[in-house]
Amino acid sequence: MDKRVPWRAQVAIVGVLAVVTLAGVAVPVLWSVATLAGLAYSVSMVVTDLRAHRFGTDVLATLSLVGTFVVGEHLAGALIALMLGTGQALEGYAQRRAHRDLDALLARAPRTARVRRGGAVVEVPVAEVAVGDMVVVRSGEVVPVDGRLLEAGAFDESALTGEPLPVPHALDDVVHSGVCNAGAAVTIRAVRAADQSAYAGVVRLAEQALASAAPVARLADRFAVVLVPVALAVAGAAWWWAGDPVRAVAVLVTATPCPLLLAVPVAIAGGMSATSRRGVVVKDGAVLEQLGRVRTALLDKTGTVTVGAPAVTEVLTAPGVDTDRALGLAAAVESESPHVLATAVVAAARRARVPVVVATSVRDVPGAGARGVVGGVDVTVGRLVMDDPPGWARSALRRAQLDAAGVVWVSADGEPVAAMLVRDELRPEAARTLSRLRAAGVDRLVLVTGDRREVAEDVAGVLGLDEVVADARPETKVEQVRFEQRRAPTMAVGDGVNDAPALAAADVGVAVAARGATATAQVADAVLTDEGIDRLADVVETARRAHGIALQSAGLGIGLAVVAMVAAAFGFLAPAAGALVQELIDVLAVGNALRALRGNARADVPVTARRLITRFRAEHADLTDARAVVRGAADALSTGLTAAADARVRAAHRVLVDRILPHERAEEHELYPAVAPMVGGRDGVAPMSRGHAEIERLTARLGRHLTGRLSADQVDDLRATLYGLDAVLTLHFAQEEQDYFALAERERADRGGSHGTQALA
């Protein structure tokens, strides 16, 4: 219900009018009472608008009620009052629908946590959990703070992401507050306090949304600037022409702007409900309206279009050094180190299935990294300064420069044995998300980052962005926002504390809250409740649709009202008949506005397809090391056909035959038929099938080389074949992740409200 008038008064209006109308009581006195009740309500709305320095459409409703009372058309006045009362009930329904899920989100916020202290588990207020505390999360409990898993587990993330299936997490994974433990009890080490965790920012924004006023009166007010004077002019002309004030009242009755008073807020409230189902909390309806008008997006890089954490992309070794050996030495030291890249190195070893042994005497070396002893070998992992690096190391440095990657050196007994290339990878859904933003009308995409220009330009080139602003400080980001705002409505998207000023300055600030930066969530107008930025496209598409439906509904209602006004001006509609016609117009306009509750109409992704996508996405991650073996074999041939190079080429062929080809064939026969209906049928997957055929062809070519003993004259073709395989696999995997795997990301956002907790439905 509209909070400007006590709900009891609204109920009284609706109740009185329902009794009068449904019982068929034709007593002018009762109609007069109903008219006066409606007039009191309408006047209160006008006074509220004037106090807020607004001029809205409520003035027409007030004038029509005054007119019906003065000329004695009490039935028409009662009908107008009925429209106002029932209309507010409809708007109240839309508001409750939009806020229902936010209420659920607030209700599930944990108040206490179980913490290990002094050998016992004690329950303490969640605000008392400190960074480093061991928190026990039982089965079915909501994770109270962001924490690193001390054991593997599975979590129901549907409340925040809409993912219907439990999501497995490995040892050392960070799980975010707000997700529910779907497996056995687990222990996490808190990495952020409760008020700094991901869920805290989302809850704060939800509280703001619940405390905000009824959504978007501004759109209706813009219509009112034109409608009110036109209606008064037509009413005055009709009175002058016919010499009958009843004619003027009939015009005002048909012009009563219920389509504006009702359809616009209902459509915007419906849009807010739809965005919450997609895992986005929007502060209020005005933000949703502004999102529907955004034409420029400023995007942070780290943690927004990239994953936000370093990952080992390649391991380059010295001649005669086995890749697994080098990676095992590094992981042994880093598993005991707090070094910033330790997690990336250990994760790379796990992906490569390299057993991690225990290192001793592990310590940090300022400015160099970490050092320890592994099997009697003194191992250093981190930075390394070489006056005259050997050829393989120069090649590694050149590769890192070309790939805009960092280098983590591995040394054994003082000698460099490997270089690990490290970079912050693009999010798999980033390219598709930005493509959808352009399709939704965001015609300018700008990357604004504090990172180096070469790194930023590399990312922007892959994503097809319009401009890059690198080496940007917080004040630089604000300046860029101001500059873009002079051209078009501007949205800023970020996840870090340094993004907060830009988010506050933009027309719409969107925070990726799952990164745990509460400063951004506090100043943002909208919050993505998990790290996937596909929700960014979801919310813009939904806002555009809701805004369009609001305009369409208002236009439909006003257009029909104008026709009715003309009919009333010429005497074809009496005030009571005009009120009934206006009621019919209201039903049509509000009925159309309710379509916004459905959100975007998208093809449903069947459960079977979702399961297959999840499976093959996991296999892609598992095959990272296999693809590195192929590239490593090609690199090994750069010094000629040595015994080590021969062994690496044969190992690459075994990896292709035993691991990569079975994966590709399974995709061809299982995944592609499942996703084909969603990407244009068999023709839609044909280019990707051609990629499978090329991988098969090049693998067979490599196999023919290996039927006998290798000779020096085969080296050039072997290298070409292996590099060709590396290029095809890299492109093919990236295309699948963007075009097919993202389907499940979009679908889980679309279906988020249909599962259990529905906290954002």
N, C-alpha and C positions, 0 to 999 in steps of 0.2 A: 504493500500500500504506500501511497505518497505520504512521506513523513511530515509534509507541511500542514496537513489537517489530521486531527486525532482520528485513529482508526474507528473509534466508536461512532464518530459523526458520519463517517463513510458508510459503516454498516447500517446506521439508522436511515441514511438516505436510500440505500439500496433496499432495505427491508420495507420501509414505508411505500416506496414506489412499486415494489413487487406485489405487496398486498393490494394496493389500489388498482394496479393494472390487471393482475391475474384474476382478481375477483370480479373484475368488470364493474367496479363501483364508479358510477358517473356522477359524482357529487362535486360540483365546482369548488366547494370549500376545501375538500381534500386535495384537489388538483392545485389549488392556490397554495396550500401548505407545502406541497411537494415542490412547487415552483420557488417558494421562498427559501426552502431548505437548499435547493440547488443554487439559488442566487447567493446565499450566504457562503457556500463552498466556493463558488466562482470568484466572488469578491475577495475572499481570503487569498486565493491564488494570485489575483491581480496585485493585491497589496504586497504580497511576498516578492513578486517579480519587480515591482517598483522600488522596493527597499534594496533589492540587489542590482538596481540600475539597469533592469532589463525591460524591454517592451515585447511582450509575447502575444500569442494568439488567444490567451484567456479573455482578453478584452471583448472579443466578438461574442463569446459565450455569455459574458455578463450583459452586454447590450441586448442580445436576443432574449435573455430571461427577463430583463427589465421591460423590454418592448411587449412581450406576451402578457406580462402582468398588467401593464398600463392599458392595453387595448382589450383586455378581457379574454385573451386566448390561453386560458389556463391549462387546457389539455396539452397544447403544444409546449407550454412551459414545463409541464410535468414530464413530457417525453424527453425534452432536452436534459432535464435533471437526471432522468433515468440513464441517458447516454453517458453523462458525466460520471455518475456513480458506478455503473457497470464497467465503464472504460477504465476507471482507476483500479477496479478489481482485476481487470485483465493485465494492466501494467504491474500490479502487485504480484500477479502470478509469474510474469516474465522475470521480475526482479528476484523472486524467491527461487525460480529455476536457475538463474545465473549465480545466486549466492549459496545455493544448497551445497554445492561441492566445495566451496571455500569454507563453509562451516565444518564440513567433514574433515577437511585438511587441518583446520585448527584443532578439531577435537582429537585427532590422532597424534598430535605433537607430544612426544614423551615428556613427562614431568620429572621422572626419576631415572637413575641408572644404577646398575650393579657393578661395583668397582672392587677389585682385589686390593685389600689393604691388610698388611700384617698377617698374611697367610689365610685370611678369611675373605669372603665375599660379602660386602655390606651395601645396602641400598641407600643412596644419597640423592639429594636434589640434583637434577641435571646441570644446574648452574655451577655446582661445585666440582664438576669433572675438569681436571687440568690436563694440559698436553703431557703425554707420556703415561697417563694412567692406563691400567689394564682394565678394560670394560668387558664384562660377560654379557652376551646377548643370547637369551634363551630362544628356543624355537617358538615362532609366532610373535616375537617381540619386535618393536620398531627400533632400529639402530638410533641411539640418542645423539651421537656425535660422529663427525668424520673420523675414521680410524683405519689403521693398516692391519690387515688380517694376520693373525699369528697361526692360523690354520685355514685350510680350504673350507669353503662353504657355498651355499646356494641362497639366493635372495630374491624375494618377490618385489620387483621394482615397479609394479603396475600403478601404484599410487602416484609416482612421479613421471613415469615414462609411458605407461600404457602397455608395456611388454607383458603379454599374457602368460608367458612361461617363466619359471624360475630361472634366474641367470646365475651360472656357476662362476665363482671367483676363486683364484688360486692363492696360495700363500704369498704374502707381501702385497697383494692387491689392496688398493684403498677403496673402501666402501663408504658411501655417503649417508649422512643422517637422513632419516625419512623413509628408507627402504626397510622391508620386513624380512626377518630371518625365516627362510622357508625350509631350512634343514635342521641338523642337530645344533646344539648350543655351540657357539664359537666365542673366542676371545679376540678382542681388537685392542691395539695400542692407539689411544687418542692422538690424532695429529692436529686437531684444532679444538678449542673450547666450544661449548654449546652455542654461545652467542656469535661465534665466528664460523660455524658450520654451515653447510649448504642449505639445510632445511630452515635455518633461522631466518635467512633473507627472504625465502619464499613465504614463510609464515607472516613476517612483518608486512609484506606487500598485500597478502590476503587480508590482513586486518585493515589496511588502508582501503582496500576495495569494499569491504563490508561497511566501513564507516563513511564512504563517499555518498554524495547525493544521488538522486535518480539520474540515470545515464542520459547525457546529451540532450539538453534543451536548446543548444545553440543552432542546430540544424533546423529545428522547427521555428526558432525565432527569425532565422534568415528568410524563411517563407513568409512569416508574419509581416515583415516590413512591406511586402507587396500585397499580400492578401487582405490585410485589414483596411487599408485605404480604398482598394478596389471594391470590397464588399460595401463599405460605407457610401461610396460614390454611387454604386448601382442601387442601393436601398434608397438614397436620397432622390435619385432620378425617377425611380418607380413611384415614390410618394408624390413627387411633383407632377408626373405624367398622369397618374390615376387620381390624384387628389385624395388618396385613402391611406392613412397610416398603417392599416393592416397589411397593405401590399409591401411596405417597407419592412415590417416585422417578418413577413414570410421570407423576404430575401435574406434577412439576418439569420433566421432559423436555418435555412438551407446552407448558409455560409459558416455555420458553427464549426470550428476547425477541429472536430474530433479526430479526423485522420492524422492531423499533425500532433495533437495532444497525445494520441495513443500509438499510432503506427510507428512513428520514429523511435520513441523509447523502447517499444516492444522489439523492434528489429535490432537495435543496438544491444539491448539486454540479451537477446538471443545470440548475437555474435559473441558476447562475453562468455556465455555458457559454452558455445562451440569452441572458443579458444582454450577454455580451461580443460575441455576434453582432450585437447591436443597437447597438453602439458605446458601451457603458457598461462601465467597469472598476470592479468592486466589490471592496472590500478583502478580505472574507472572507464565509463563509456566515452568520455571526451578523448581519452588516449586511443581507444579503438577507432573513433572517428578520424583522429589524426593519422593513425597507421594506414587507414584506407586512402589517405592523400599523399603518403610519402613517395617521393620520386628519386631521392638520393640516399644511399646508405654508406656510412663510414664504418669500416670493419677493422678491428684490431686483428693482429696476426696470431700471436702466441696464445693458444688456448681457445681461440675463436674459429679461425679457418684451419688452424693446425691443431694437433692433438694436445699440445701444451706440455709435452714431456719428451726428453731426448730418447732416441732409439738407435741402436746399432744397426746400420744399414748394410755394412760390408766389413769383412775382416781380411786385410791384406797382410801377407806374411813374408818373412825373409826367405830366400831360397833354402830349401831343405827343411823348413819348419812346417809341421802339420798344423792346419787351421784349428782343428779340435784341440790340439795340445795347447796352442797359444790362448785360445778362448777359455780353456779349463784353468790355466794359470791365472788369467785375469779375474775370472769369476771367483776363484778360491779366495783371492785377496779382497775383492770388492764385496763378497758376501759378509765379511766381517767389518766393512768400512762404512762410515756415514757419508762418504764422498757423494757429491751431487749426482754423479753419473753411475753410482754403484748399482742402482736398480736396473738401469738400462743394460749394463754388462751382464748382470746375473740373468736377466730375462732373455738376452741373446743366447746365453749358454743353455738355458732350458729349451728354447726353440730348436737349438741344434742338437738336443738330446745328449749334451756333454755332461758327464757326471762331475759334480762339483765336490772337490775334496776339501779337507779342512786346512786352512792356513794358520800359521802360528806367528807370533810376534808382529801382528798387524798394527800399523800406526800411520797416522797422517804425516805427510811430508809437506810443510808449507810451500805453496807455489808449485808443487810437483804432482801431488795426488796421494796415493796410498802405497804402502810398502809392507811386504810380509814374506814369510818363508813358506814355500810349498815343496814338500818332498826334498828338502835340502837345497832347493834353488831359491836364491834371493830375487824376488819378483817386485818390480815397481810398475804401477799402473797410473797413467795420467799424462802430464806434460813432459816433454823431453826436448832439450836444446842440443842440436848437433851442429858443429862447425862445418863438417864435411859429410853430409848424409850419404849413405850408399845408394846405388842406383834404384833399388826397390823402394827405399824410403822417399827418394825424390819423386818417384812415380806416384807414391801414395799421397804426398803433399800436393802434387799437381791434380790428382783425381779429386782430392778434397776441395781444392780451390774451384775446380770446374763444377762440382756438385754443390757448392756453397755449404759444405759440411765441416764439422769440427773433427779433430783427430785426437784419439786417446791412444797413447803409445803403451806398448807392453814390452818391458825389458826383463831379461833373465840374466842374472849375474853381471849386470852392467851393460849387456849388449841388447840393442833393440831387436826384437824378434817378430813383432806384429804391429800393425796400425789399424785401429778400429775407427771407421768413419761413422760419425754420429750426427744426426740431424733431427729436427722436430718435423715429423711427417705430416702431410696434409690429412685432414679428416676425409674418410672415404666418401662422405655425403656432401662435401663442400661444393664440388663442381655442380652437382645436380641442384643443390639448394640455391646457388647463385643464378643458375639458369632459370629456375622457377621464379626467383625474384624479378628477373627481367621480364618474364612472361606476365607477371602480375602488375607490371607498370613501373618498376623501379629501374629507371633508365640510366642511372649513373652509380657505379660501384667503385669506391675508393678505399685502398688499403692504407691505413695510418698506423705505423708501428715504430717502436723505438729500436728495432733491429737494424742491422747493416743494410745498405741499399742493395748490394748484390743478392743478399738472401731474400729481401722483400721483392725484388724484381723477378727472381726465380719463381716465387710463389704466385705473384700477380700474372706472370706469363702463362703458367699452367691453368690458372682459373679464368683468364681472360678479363682482368679488371681494367678499368678505364684510366686509373692514375695511381701512383705510388707516392706516399709521403713517408720517407724513412728517417731514421735517427730522430724520431719525434719525441719530445718531452711532453708532459701533461699539458703545459700551456700551449704547445704547438698544436696539439689535438683540438684544444678549444678554439684556437684561431682558425683551424681548418673547418670546424663546425660552423663558426660564424660566417666564413666565406661561402660555404655551400648553402647556408640558409638564405643568402641574398638571391640565390638562383631558384630554389625550390624547397618544399618541406623536406626536412632532413632527419634521418634516423642514425643513431650511433649505437654500435654493438661492441661490447667488450666484456672481459671477465676479471681484469686485474684492478688493483687499487688505483693504479695510474690512469685507468680509463674513467674513473668516477667523475672528474670534472667535465669531460666531454659528454658523458651520458646526461649529466645535469643540464648542460647547455643546449643539447639538441632538442628538436621538436618532440622527438620520442627517443628515450634512452632504453635500450634493451640489454639486460645483464644475463650472462650465462652463469646462473647461480651455483651450479653444481661444482664449480671450481673452488667454492668456499670463500670468495672475496665478498664479505658482507658490505663493504663500502659501496660497491657497485649496486648491490641489491637494494641498499637503503635509498639511493638517489634515483634508481631506475623507475621508468614508467611501466615496464613489463619485465617479467623474469622467465627465462627458459629453465624449466625445472630439472633438466639433465644436460649433459655436455653436448649432445647431438644438436647441431645447429639447423637440422632439417625443420625443427619447430619454428625457426625464424620465417621460413617460407610459408609454413602452415598459418601462422598468425597474420601475416600480411595478406595472404589469399583470403582468409576468413574475414578479416577486417574490410577488405575491398568488397567482398560479397555482401556483408552485413550493411555496409554503407550504401551500396548499390540498391539493396532491397529497401532500405529506409527511404532513399530518394524515390524509388519506384512506387512504393506504397503511398508516400506523401503526394507524389505527382498524380497517381491514379485517383486518390481521394479528392485532391483539389480540382482536377479536371472534371470529375463527375459533379463536384459541388458547384463549379462554375456553370455547368449546363443546367443544374437545378436552380441556381440563382436567376438565370435568364428566364427559365420557365415561370418562376415565382414572380419575377418583375412584370411579366406579361399576363399575370393572373391565372396561370394554369395550375398553380399549387397554392393551396391555403396553408396557413402556418402549421396546423396539425399534420396535414399530408406532407408538407415539407420536412417536418421533424421525422416522420416515418421513412421518407426517402433518404434523409441524412443518416438514419440508423442503418439502412441497407448499405449505404456507401461506407460507413464505419466497419461493418462486418467484412466487406470485401477488402478494405485497406488493411485492417488488422489481421485478417486471415492470410493475406499475402505476406505481411511482416513476420508472421510466425514461422515462415519458411527459414528464417535466419537461424532458428534453433537447430536445424539439421546440419549446419556447417556446409563444407564442400561436399558435393556429390562425387565420390570417387569409386572406381572399381574395387570390389572387395578382393583381398588376397586370401585365398583359401588357407586353412590351417596346414594342409599338407605342403603347400608351397612355402609357407613361412618356416616350417620345420626344415625343409630342404635348404632354404636360404641360410638359416642359422648353421646348419651342418657344414655347408660348403664355405661359408665365411670363416668358420673355425679352421677348416682344412687349409685355406689360403694362408692363415697365420702360421700353421704348422709347416708349410712348405717354403717359408722364407729362407731357411738354411739350405734347402735343396736347390733353390734358384741361385744362391750364392756359390754353391759348388760348381754350377755350370759356368758362371762368370769367372770364377777362380781358375778353372781349367783353361779357359781361353787366355787369361793373363799369364799362366805358367808357360805357355808356348812362346811368349815374347822373347825369351832367351834361347829359343831353339828346342829341338826335340831331345830333352834330357830324360833320364830315367824317372825323375820326379814328375816331369810334365806328362810323360806317358801314363804314369799311375793316376794322375789327377784327371786326365781325359777319360780313362776307363772308369774311374769312380763316377765321373759326371754321367757317363752313359748308363751306369747301373742305377743312379738316382733317377734319371729320366724314365727308364723302363720300369723300375720297381715302385716309384712313388708318384711322379708327375703324370705319366700317361694314364695310370688307373684313375687318378683324380679327374683328368680331362674327359676320359670316356664316360665316367659316371655322370659328370655334368651334362654331357651330350645326351645321354639316354634317360636321365632322371630329372635334373634341374630344368633344362631347356624346355621340355614339353610342359612342365608345370608353370613356367613363367610366360610361355609364348602367348597365351590369351591376353596377357596384360601389356604386351609390348608390340602388338600388331600382328599376332599370329606367327606362323612359321617363317614368314618373310622377315619378321622383326628380329628373329634370332639367327637368321642366315649368315650375317657378317661374322657373328661370334663363332658359329660352326666352322666358318672358313678359317678362323684362327686355330681351332682345334686341328683341322686338316694340315695346316702349315707346321704346327708343332710335331705332328706325326711324321710329316715328310722330312723335316730336318733331323729328327731323332733317327729315322731309318737311314738317312744319309751318313750320320755319324757312325751308326752301327756297321755300315758297309766298310767304312774306313778301318774298323777294328777287327775285321774278319781275319786278318793276318798280322804280321809284325809291321809296326809303323816305320816309315822312312822319312827322311828330311823333306822330300818333295811333296809330302802330304800336309806339311805344317800350315801353309797359307790357306788351304781349303778347310782344314780343321778349325783354324781360328775363325775364319769367316762363318763357318757353320755354328760354332759355339756362340760367337757374338750375336749371330742372327737369332739363335734360340733365346739368348738372354733378352734381346730387344723385343721379340714377339711375346715372350712370357710376361715381361714387365708391362707392356701395353695391354695385353689380353687380361691380365689380372686386374689392372686399373679400370678397364672398361666394365668388367663384370661387377666390380665393387661399386662403381658409379651407377650403372644402368640397371642391374638386377638386385644386388644386395640392398640397395637403398629402398627398394620396394617395401621390404619388411619394416624399415625404419618409418616410412610414411604411413604404412598400414597400422603399425602399433600406435602411432599418434592418432590416427583416425578412429581406432577402436578402443582407445584408452578408457572411455567411460563405460564400457560394457563389462568390465571385470571388477570382481570383488570389492576392492576398497573405494573405487570411484571418487577418490578425493579430488580429482580435478575434472570431473565429468561435466 
